[in-house]
Amino acid sequence: MTEIGIGILGGGYMGKAHSVAMAAVGAVFNTKPRPRLEMICATSDESAERYRAAYGFSRATSDWKELVNDPKVDAVVIASPQSTHRIVAEAAFALGKPVFCEKPMGASLEDSAAMVAAAEASGIVNMVGFNYIRTPASQYARQLLAEGAIGDITWFRGEHTEDFYANPEIPATWRATGRANGTMGDLAPHMINAALALMGPIKTVMAEVETVHAQRTGGAVTNDDQAQMMCRFENGAMGHLYISRVATGRKMGYAYEITGTKGAIRFDQEDQNALWLYKAEGPEAQRGFTKILTGPAHPDYLPFCQGAGHGTGYQDQIIIEAKDFLTAIAEGKSMWPTFKDGHEVNRIISAAFASHESRAWQDISDF
């Protein structure tokens, strides 16, 4: 059995998720190669050692260069702040090491463009982390659309809504400053990625971006709380996206509705093991949305559980990502979503900000 040494930058929320995923993916999916937790990097020696002991890595460091350059680290997972993404990815590609990078790629559109250029010049496997679209339900939704199960698509509505910043009494934190930490940098990439995965390229956007609570205890809020955008897809369909971190009552409101000429699809991440399907067929009195519970017949479900309706969870999405990354490495060919796909999301976000500022439609091709 071939082993591959994994180095992970960042030991916090996503660093832990990827560490757990790499520890579990071999057993869940019987991957070839099998990952070996070689080294983890954090901002201090103390925190790095704490993460090493907790997650089961062989070694720890506070120097990202030591991790990337270590000969026992064969592939790099970037789960550190956006400001670190570009320099780490470029260094890893220069050494011929595959890179998985958490979204959003880089701290700017220029960063993600440079990361795409480095990835393509190296020819090395690369992937960007959009875990929510990997649920068995959403993977099945993509299959249904590809098969034409609901006819020609006419409309898409997507949202990513949460309420972790809904209470204006919550103090200002790091989330209150920096464009990358606003809802357009944090939540919007996931739903834009979903729209692209389900509907194809976006041609134009018209957007509004807003700060709802401009002042919090401890300081001013200098980034956005919510945004909405109308869009037109290249396939001609209309669409609307809404993103918010102040949507009171919503905990994981990653949801979409897709309307076609022969049916419709609905999904809500708060009930992530169900997909709702409507088909315009049969007697009118018997028509209605059917709730499909995910099970072994749906993509990437069976390795976790043999029983339909038992469900998968958030961590399982990260394990599926790890499986895809390892498969790409084994086959020597990048799998969706690549760095180029991550850059496309950043282009649309840049176009949305430009639309907000100009109060006009923006063509994505201009970014």
Secondary structure, DSSP 8 states (H G I E B T S, - for coil): --EEEEEEE--SHHHHHHHHHHHHHHHHH--SSEEEEEEEE-SSHHHHHHHHHHHT-SEEES-HHHHHH-TT--EEEE-S-HHHHHHHHHHHHHTT--EEEESS-SSSHHHHHHHHHHHHHHT--EEEE--GGGSHHHHHHHHHHHTTTT-SEEEEEEEEE--TT-STTS---GGGSSGGGSHHHHTHHHHHHHHHHHH--EEEEEEEEE-S--EETTEE--S-SEEEEEEEETTS-EEEEEEES--TT-SSEEEEEEEESSEEEEEEGGGTTEEEEEE--S-GGG---EEEE--TTSTTTTTT-SSTTS---HHHHHHHHHHHHHHHHHHTS--SS-HHHHHHHHHHHHHHHHHHHHTS-EEGGG-
